[in-house]
């Protein structure tokens, strides 16, 4: 896990957002199923990164969904034809398709990493 991530305990990762009881159960089940042992929040606060004992990324915990890289998605996970990561939707999910479009030229870019769009927090995940 990158040094720029803010290390979290499992309990801190579970408390990262105010989850419903059902969401918390789904998150815990996937932590257990995938053997997640280390957790870290990216500098922008956009998501929590979870890795196993072999330092392999096993999931990304986002505000409205969980992403699973490399075939780690559970049975019944959703897949988007434009995105190879499987995902599970949580009760806080908000579709990006219904959000109003933002002109790309108006999005802030990282001054150090050209072409990397900054999240709303204004903090680059690569810079820390």
Secondary structure as GFF3:
##gff-version 3
##sequence-region A 1 128
A	DSSP	beta_strand	6	8	.	.	.	ID=ss1
A	DSSP	alpha_helix	10	14	.	.	.	ID=ss2
A	DSSP	alpha_helix	21	34	.	.	.	ID=ss3
A	DSSP	beta_strand	36	41	.	.	.	ID=ss4
A	DSSP	beta_strand	47	52	.	.	.	ID=ss5
A	DSSP	beta_strand	57	62	.	.	.	ID=ss6
A	DSSP	beta_strand	65	68	.	.	.	ID=ss7
A	DSSP	beta_strand	78	80	.	.	.	ID=ss8
A	DSSP	beta_strand	83	89	.	.	.	ID=ss9
A	DSSP	three_ten_helix	104	106	.	.	.	ID=ss10
###
